[in-house]
């Protein structure tokens, strides 16, 4: 049974790291959107390619208000919720 517990703990930790990395990518994308970035820059292209599929799905339901895009905030809140609920639940399950 300890093998399953260790597996759940490992999955929880990897998921936590992945969510944290994606959170920072979304934050970087939001910060870059405040300036006029060079669209041919490889870093800018990477940030747009990685975040646009998720942000686009949120933008379908949440329009921009006064030129302000709230989709990164919503995505960050969902990531934070997943870190608290899903990751913590997996960690608690692994300790039982």
N, C-alpha and C positions, 0 to 999 in steps of 0.2 A: 504494500500500500504506500510505502514511502516513495516509491518510484513515481507514482501518480502525483503525489504531493509535490515532489521536486519538479516534475514536468509542469504542473500548474503554476508553480512559483516562477519558473523560467519563462513561461509564456507571459505571465503578468509583467515581469521585469522588461522583457523585450517589447511588449506592447506599450509600456510606460515610456521607454526610450523613443520608440517610433512616434508616439503622440507628441512628445516633447520636441523632437526634431521638426515635425510638421508644424507645430505651433510656432516655432521660430521662423520657419519658412514663410508662413502666413504673415507674421509680423514684419519680416523683411519686405515682403510684397507690398504691404500697406505703407510702409515708410517710403519705399521707392515710388509709390504712386503719388506722393506729395510733391515730388520734383518731376521734371521732364526728362526721364531717362532715355538713353540711346537705345532704340529698339533692336539694334543689331549687336548689342553687347551680349556675350554668351551667358553672363550671370542673369541679366534681365530676362533673356529668353528662357533660361532654366526656371526661374521663379514663376514666369507666366505659364509655362507648360505644366508645371507641377501643381499650381494652385488653381488655375482657371477651371478645370472640370468640377471641382468642389464649389468654388465661388459662383460659377454659372448656375448651378442647381439652386443655390440659395437665392440668387438674384431673380430667378423666375418667380418666386413667391414674395420677395421683399424688394420693392422698387427703391430707387435712389430718391432721397428727399432733399431738396435744395442743393442738388449736386453732390451730396455726401452719400457714399456707398457704405451701408451698414453690414454688408455681407461678411467682411473679415471679422467683425465683432461677433456676429452670430456663429461663425465657424469656430472662433476661439472659445466661445462659451460651450459649444458642443464638445470640443476637445477637452476642455476642463471638466465637463460633466462625465465624459468617458473615463478620464483619469481618476476621478473620485469614485464613480460608481463601479465601472467594469473592472478596473485594475485592482481597486481595494477589495472588491468581492472575490476576485480570483486569488488574491493574497490570503484573504480570510479562509477561503476554501482549502487552500494548500496547507494551512496550519491545523486544520481539523482532521 
